[in-house]
Amino acid sequence: MCLATPAKIISIKNKMAEVDDGHAKKKVYLVLIKNPKIGEYLLVHTNLAISKIDKKEAEEIINLISQHAAKCQGRFVGKVAAPPH
């Protein structure tokens, strides 16, 4: 299963952004994003930003992922963190 997760833009250089997903910072490609701005939230799959989302939507997605992880009780591999503020 593939999953896109929310991340906040920290910096932008050319068509790359450094983003914070709540537990790690990473670089992502912005080729699909029109007029990205620092502070905006993105849905990111691997190292590709696939769409812009607002902060409320980012929080809702993280909450849903966290709920699912809790239901899996140890069967979930990975780390789920709160969205960056």
N, C-alpha and C positions, 0 to 999 in steps of 0.2 A: 504494500500500500504506500502511496506517495502522499506526503502531507506538506502543505505550505504553512509557514508559521509567521506571525507578525514580528516586525523589527522596526526600530526607529532609526532614521537617517541621522548620522553624526557629522559626516563630512562628505563632500562630493568633489571628484576630480575627473574631468572629461565624462565618460559614460560609466564610471565606477563610483560606488558609494561605500563608505564604511558605515555599517549598521550595528546596532546593539539589540540583541533579541532577548535580553533579560538575564542571560548567564554567560554570554560570549560576544565578542566583537568580531566581525568578519567583513570581508569585501564582497560586494555583489555587483553584477552587471545591471545597468539601468536602461538597456536598449529598448525595453517595452514601455518605459515610463515617460510620459510627457511632463516637462517642466518640474522635475523633482526639486524639493526644497529641504534644507536642513530642518529637522524637527518633525517632518512628516513621517507617517507610518506606512509600511509596505507589507505586502504578503510576499514571502520569499520561499522559493523552492530551490534547494541546494544552493547555488551561487547566482541565481537569477531572480530579480525582482519581477513579479508578474502583475501586480496591481497596487494602486494606492488604496489605503483604508483610513478611516478616522480612528482616533484614540479609543473611543467607546467600542468600536468593532474589534479593535486589537484586544482590548480587555475581555470582551465576550468570548473571543476565540480561545484565548489563554485559559479562561475559566472552564470552557468546554473540554479542552485538552486535559486540564488538571482533574476534572471530574472523571473523565474516562480513565486516566492513569490510576486514580484512586480505586475505581471499580476493578481494575485489573489486578490489584493487590500483589505487586511484585512481578507480574508477568510483563509489565511494560518496561522496555529497555530504553533508557535515555533519561534526560533531565528536563523537567518542565519548570519554567521560572515565570515570575511576574513580568508583565511588559515593562520596558524601561520608561522612566518618567523624565 
